[in-house]
Amino acid sequence: MQLTRRRFLQAAGAAAASLTAAGCGFVPQSSGSAADADTLTFTTWGTDAELAGFRSAIAGFEQAYPGRHVALNSVPYEQMFTNIDAQLQAGNPPDLFRVPYYSFGAYAARGQLLDLSRSLNAGVGDRFTATAWAAVQAQGRPFGVPHHTDTSALLVNTAMLRRAGITSIPRTPAEAWTWDQLADVAGRLRRSLPADRYPFAYNWQGNGVTRWLSLLFQSDGAFLGPDQRTPAIDSAAGRDAVAFAQRFFTERWVPANDSIKSSTYAVDSWYAGTVAMVWSGAFQIPDAAKTLDFDWTAAVAPRRARGGSDFGGNALVATAQTTKPDLAASFLDYITRKDQMQEFCSRASLLPTRRDLVDGGLRFAVRPELTPTFVGQAGVIQPQDVAQVASPDMAKIITVLKDGLEDAFVGGRSPDETVRTLAQGIAAATGGNA
């Protein structure tokens, strides 16, 4: 399933040699005399396909630069940041780690990430899309590289929809169901399904609560003002997004355990055949193709005033405490080169951040016909939406969203009261005025 992890990988040793790279975006580090001077430690979580992609990139890096090594430590996602935070506090973090964009700002603000502008040659930022490059900036400087993105579309059990008489599935943003049309589809499914089956599940569990913001953006709303401090969620758009999500529960479009604080991931219900559709990232495609025994496809997420979606995916960062800053930067350059990013994203069903790959330069290795749906879904993301999620206070805002939305969906708090409470909590988190 999506949380499967694999074993620790230790790169093999080799004699030190000169490290040079024509056209390299980062300045390589000279070899030191210590035994581990040319070995980087890299901690990540990942699906089987993602970990295979990282291993392939590491092998390529070690072949291209003899004498340099990367020791990959894969851990379960649930333990990832507890471990990283403890290691940062203790002063023994890995040289490199993977971090979601919504967590990046907090690490950068605390001074825990390496300022890559010291090792970055001019122009490297031009390889990335403006949105992706902006997602790894703090105070105008890069503290990571945007390795890939992902965004939530709908994975669809086609047989369950067909039995409800639904045969038209939107594949592009222009065809996306409106909220009213999605409600009609959900109602038709509800009437056709037995009591223990549901129209869909939403992937907002845990820190995935940020995916509720897609509904807010679709209603052309915001949760932060341009200053990144002032709450903007107490609005008609905010109330509409809360009210629409509440219908998921009151009209039994989702299972009761599809709440924000549920310990069950939404996609598990879809794998089990309990729901007809699930909001999900493309990274699920390889595992789904291997394990599911029913026909399935992908549809774009709905729209209201406009399209809106989550800017998922992850950056790769070096820790400020690394003793090998230039070697770390060299690896970050290598893994975001065109051929490396294309192979990784194709293998893992993820979306690239390079300009030269976003317009038709990528096809998923598994179920390639679904590539345009997810690429199109990513295309509706607005820069102002991403800027809010990259707030350095996002970790605290996530806690506010978890508590406030759980009270709305499970506790029945009204949309008016919910957005007022969220605005107050966001103001306390950012130091802004409610």
C-alpha positions, 0 to 999 in steps of 0.5 A, spaced: 500 500 500 501 507 499 505 507 506 510 501 505 517 502 506 523 498 505 530 497 508 536 501 509 541 502 504 548 503 505 552 505 499 558 501 498 565 504 499 570 506 494 577 510 493 576 518 493 577 521 486 576 528 483 569 530 483 568 535 477 561 536 473 561 540 467 555 544 467 553 542 474 549 547 478 553 546 484 560 547 486 563 540 488 566 539 495 573 537 495 575 530 499 576 530 506 581 526 510 576 523 514 573 516 513 566 518 511 568 525 508 565 523 501 559 519 504 552 523 505 547 521 509 540 521 506 533 520 510 526 519 506 520 515 506 517 513 500 513 508 496 516 502 493 517 506 486 519 512 490 525 508 493 527 505 487 527 511 484 532 514 489 536 508 489 537 509 482 539 516 482 544 514 488 547 509 483 548 514 478 551 519 482 556 514 485 558 512 478 558 519 475 562 521 481 567 516 483 569 516 490 562 519 493 557 516 496 550 516 499 547 512 504 540 512 504 535 511 510 528 509 509 523 510 514 516 510 515 512 516 514 509 516 521 516 516 524 520 521 519 519 528 522 519 525 529 526 522 528 528 528 524 526 533 529 530 529 534 536 529 530 536 536 529 535 538 536 541 533 538 545 535 533 546 529 529 541 530 523 542 527 516 546 531 511 540 531 506 532 529 507 526 530 504 520 534 506 513 536 504 513 543 501 508 545 507 513 543 512 519 547 508 518 554 511 518 552 518 525 548 518 527 554 514 525 559 519 528 556 524 535 556 521 535 548 520 536 548 513 543 549 508 542 556 505 544 553 498 545 560 495 552 559 497 554 553 493 549 555 487 551 557 480 547 563 477 541 560 473 540 554 476 533 556 479 531 557 471 530 550 470 524 550 475 517 552 474 516 559 478 511 556 482 516 550 484 522 555 485 518 559 489 516 554 494 523 553 496 525 560 498 526 563 504 528 571 505 529 570 497 534 565 498 534 557 496 534 552 502 532 546 498 530 544 491 523 542 488 524 535 487 517 533 484 510 535 485 503 531 486 496 534 486 490 530 488 485 528 482 480 523 483 481 515 482 475 512 480 472 505 481 469 505 474 464 499 475 461 502 481 460 509 477 457 505 471 452 501 476 449 508 478 449 510 471 455 515 471 459 513 464 462 520 463 468 521 467 471 528 466 479 528 464 481 535 463 480 541 467 475 544 462 470 538 463 471 538 471 464 537 475 462 543 478 460 542 486 453 542 484 454 536 479 459 532 484 453 533 488 449 530 483 454 524 482 454 523 489 447 523 490 446 518 484 451 513 487 448 514 494 442 511 492 445 505 488 450 503 493 448 499 499 449 502 506 456 500 507 458 503 501 460 510 499 460 515 493 467 517 495 473 519 501 477 525 501 484 525 503 485 530 508 487 525 514 493 528 518 497 533 515 493 532 509 488 537 512 491 542 507 488 538 502 481 541 504 484 548 502 483 545 495 475 546 496 477 553 499 481 555 493 475 552 488 471 557 491 476 563 490 478 564 497 484 564 501 486 563 508 492 568 509 492 575 506 498 577 502 502 579 508 502 571 510 500 573 517 493 576 516 487 571 516 483 571 510 478 565 511 472 568 515 469 570 508 463 567 504 468 563 500 470 560 507 463 559 509 461 555 503 468 551 503 466 548 510 458 547 508 460 543 502 465 539 506 459 538 511 455 535 506 460 529 505 458 527 512 451 529 513 449 526 506 453 520 507 457 521 501 463 519 505 464 514 511 464 516 518 471 515 519 473 519 513 474 525 518 480 529 519 483 526 525 481 519 523 487 513 523 484 510 517 487 513 510 482 515 505 485 511 500 485 504 504 477 505 503 478 505 495 483 499 495 478 495 499 472 497 495 468 501 500 468 507 496 467 509 489 472 514 488 477 517 492 481 524 492 488 521 491 495 523 488 498 520 482 503 516 487 498 511 488 498 509 481 504 504 481 501 500 487 494 500 485 496 497 478 499 492 482 494 490 487 487 492 485 482 487 481 477 492 479 477 497 473 479 504 475 481 510 472 482 517 474 478 524 473 480 531 475 477 534 481 471 539 481 471 546 481 466 552 483 468 559 481 475 556 479 479 550 479 483 549 485 488 543 487 493 542 493 500 543 491 503 536 494 510 533 493 516 534 496 523 538 496 530 535 498 534 539 503 540 539 506 541 541 513 545 547 516 549 542 520 552 538 515 559 538 514 559 537 507 555 543 504 558 543 497 557 535 496 550 535 499 549 541 494 552 537 488 547 531 489 541 536 489 543 538 483 544 531 480 538 529 482 534 534 479 537 534 472 532 533 466 534 525 465 534 524 473 527 527 474 524 524 468 526 517 470 524 518 477 517 522 476 515 517 470 517 511 475 514 513 481 508 517 478 509 524 480 509 530 477 516 534 475 518 541 477 522 542 471 520 547 466 522 542 460 518 537 463 512 540 465 509 541 457 509 534 455 515 531 457 513 526 461 509 520 461 508 515 467 511 508 466 505 505 469 498 507 466 501 512 462 494 514 459 493 517 466 498 522 465 495 528 462 489 528 467 494 529 473 498 534 469 492 538 467 490 538 475 496 541 477 495 546 472 489 549 475 494 551 482 495 558 482 501 561 485 498 565 490 495 558 493 502 555 494 505 562 497 500 561 503 501 554 504 509 555 504 508 560 510 513 559 515 507 558 520 504 552 516 505 547 522 501 551 527 496 553 522 495 545 520 494 544 527 488 550 527 485 547 521 485 540 524 481 542 530 477 547 527 475 542 521 474 536 525 469 540 530 465 542 523 465 535 520 464 531 526 461 536 532 457 539 527 459 546 528 456 551 524 460 554 518 460 561 521 462 559 527 468 555 524 471 560 520 471 565 525 474 560 530 479 558 524 481 566 523 482 567 530 487 560 531 490 562 524 492 569 527 494 566 534 499 562 529 502 568 525 501 574 530 496 577 525 490 580 526 484 576 526 
